[in-house]
Amino acid sequence: MNIDLREHWWIGPVEIPGRLVLAPMAGVSVQAFRRQGRRFGAALVCSEMVSVAGIQHRNERTLGYLRVGGDERPLAIQIFGSDPTAMAEAARFVEAAGADLVDMNFGCPVKKVTKTGAGASLLDDPGHACRLVAAVAGAVSLPVSVKMRRGVADGARTCLEVGPKLVEAGAASLTLHPRSAKQMYTGSADHSLTAELVSLVDVPVIASGDITSRARAQAVLASTGAAAVMVGRAAQGNPWVLTEIMGDERRPSRDEVVAELVLFMRESVRELGEQRAFGFLKKFYGWYLGHGRFPRPFKQELVMLPSLADVEQRLFAAAPGARLVLERLLRDLPDPADEVLLDSLPISIYGGG
Ligand SMILES: Cc1cc2nc3c(=O)[nH]c(=O)nc-3n(C[C@H](O)[C@H](O)[C@H](O)COP(=O)(O)O)c2cc1C
């Protein structure tokens, strides 16, 4: 059976124009990543998790995560925290920033987050988890979604108990990454739990975990009844996995790979500033240039270079045709000045680059 990934579906009143979603990933899902994901076929993109404490304290870097571009939409901004009042306030910021959905993180397994009562630890406190959802849903007119793991402990089935309660509390959609928090990213995602969750709730469910190809996406959609599949790690430095999942199997040329990487670098600089982008981008070189696209030592060479201008120059030397591909890409992109919807935010966040 071939499932149509271009089929539209809805989260509350928000129309999602396809069944492929790009995952939120801390340290990865910057605006450049989300925009690229939309261009390559993701129907919905999501910010990385944004700290509600950071929003509460007007932390400049945190507020920078609330940049929303017109070409990203529909866009979910994900928040994490454990205090209902702070969560509600953060959700209002997300709404003012121009997002289409507020996503709540009930899945982060990292100690720094769980020890504060946020992320995956909320799955062990369903009452509080529901209070948080109710507080956020009551604070904004946007639909609220929740992303969660199967539970905290290995083998947990907590998501099946908590999921329906979250919907009752006001969640308009659920995303399930069916690994335990303890598992982190080891083992495999057990999508039989996704199928069970789909049967228990009357809101759309997004399946996250180990979606790495069109075949896998089709199999998970067919076996779970999920509304959509979410792609995370497979899309790091590899937006072509999105086109493959959507049905275009053409592999990118070296020129295309380098042009996309250079565009990503330039957008990251615009977003993060040169200094932060320099460190942020290092992990992307290997991700882009791997997959047998370039010899391994090339990446090592790039991470040793002293500036992004040097990296760009070296990339163009290795793939001279990339300049032309990049020119074409730039011509087709919307003017960045037209895209940023920050005017409605209660305070200026332009300071931090
Ligand atoms: C580096 C990294 C950062 C992540 N950050 C977040 C996050 O901020 N919020 C979230 O809900 N999930 C986060 N995740 C989980 C992913 O969204 C996704 O559920 C998980 O990676 C499984 O999907 P995959 O197998 O397609 O990668 C992160 C995953 C990775 C690898």
The ligand as an SDF file (V2000), in Angstrom:
LIG
                    3D

 31 33  0  0  0  0  0  0  0  0999 V2000
   20.4020   16.2450   19.1480 C   0  0  0  0  0  0  0  0  0  0  0  0
   18.9500   16.0040   19.4810 C   0  0  0  0  0  0  0  0  0  0  0  0
   18.2230   16.9890   20.1200 C   0  0  0  0  0  0  0  0  0  0  0  0
   16.8850   16.7860   20.4210 C   0  0  0  0  0  0  0  0  0  0  0  0
   16.1710   17.8140   20.9920 N   0  0  0  0  0  0  0  0  0  0  0  0
   14.8420   17.6700   21.1820 C   0  0  0  0  0  0  0  0  0  0  0  0
   14.0650   18.7580   21.6530 C   0  0  0  0  0  0  0  0  0  0  0  0
   14.5550   19.8820   21.8810 O   0  0  0  0  0  0  0  0  0  0  0  0
   12.7380   18.5420   21.8510 N   0  0  0  0  0  0  0  0  0  0  0  0
   12.1530   17.3310   21.6040 C   0  0  0  0  0  0  0  0  0  0  0  0
   10.9490   17.1750   21.7850 O   0  0  0  0  0  0  0  0  0  0  0  0
   12.8600   16.2960   21.1340 N   0  0  0  0  0  0  0  0  0  0  0  0
   14.1860   16.4310   20.9090 C   0  0  0  0  0  0  0  0  0  0  0  0
   14.8940   15.4020   20.3790 N   0  0  0  0  0  0  0  0  0  0  0  0
   14.1990   14.1430   20.0150 C   0  0  0  0  0  0  0  0  0  0  0  0
   13.7740   14.1670   18.5410 C   0  0  0  0  0  0  0  0  0  0  0  0
   12.8080   15.1660   18.3190 O   0  0  0  0  0  0  0  0  0  0  0  0
   13.1900   12.8060   18.1160 C   0  0  0  0  0  0  0  0  0  0  0  0
   12.0210   12.5320   18.8280 O   0  0  0  0  0  0  0  0  0  0  0  0
   14.1900   11.6680   18.3290 C   0  0  0  0  0  0  0  0  0  0  0  0
   15.4750   12.0340   17.8730 O   0  0  0  0  0  0  0  0  0  0  0  0
   13.7490   10.3920   17.6090 C   0  0  0  0  0  0  0  0  0  0  0  0
   13.6140   10.6120   16.2400 O   0  0  0  0  0  0  0  0  0  0  0  0
   14.7650   10.2070   15.1540 P   0  0  0  0  0  0  0  0  0  0  0  0
   15.0350    8.7410   15.3310 O   0  0  0  0  0  0  0  0  0  0  0  0
   14.1220   10.5340   13.8430 O   0  0  0  0  0  0  0  0  0  0  0  0
   15.9650   11.0120   15.4560 O   0  0  0  0  0  0  0  0  0  0  0  0
   16.2500   15.5670   20.1030 C   0  0  0  0  0  0  0  0  0  0  0  0
   16.9910   14.5710   19.4640 C   0  0  0  0  0  0  0  0  0  0  0  0
   18.3220   14.7680   19.1510 C   0  0  0  0  0  0  0  0  0  0  0  0
   19.0830   13.6800   18.4450 C   0  0  0  0  0  0  0  0  0  0  0  0
  1  2  1  0
  2  3  1  0
  2 30  2  0
  3  4  2  0
  4  5  1  0
  4 28  1  0
  5  6  2  0
  6  7  1  0
  6 13  1  0
  7  8  2  0
  7  9  1  0
  9 10  1  0
 10 11  2  0
 10 12  1  0
 12 13  2  0
 13 14  1  0
 14 15  1  0
 14 28  1  0
 15 16  1  0
 16 17  1  0
 16 18  1  0
 18 19  1  0
 18 20  1  0
 20 21  1  0
 20 22  1  0
 22 23  1  0
 23 24  1  0
 24 25  2  0
 24 26  1  0
 24 27  1  0
 28 29  2  0
 29 30  1  0
 30 31  1  0
M  END
$$$$
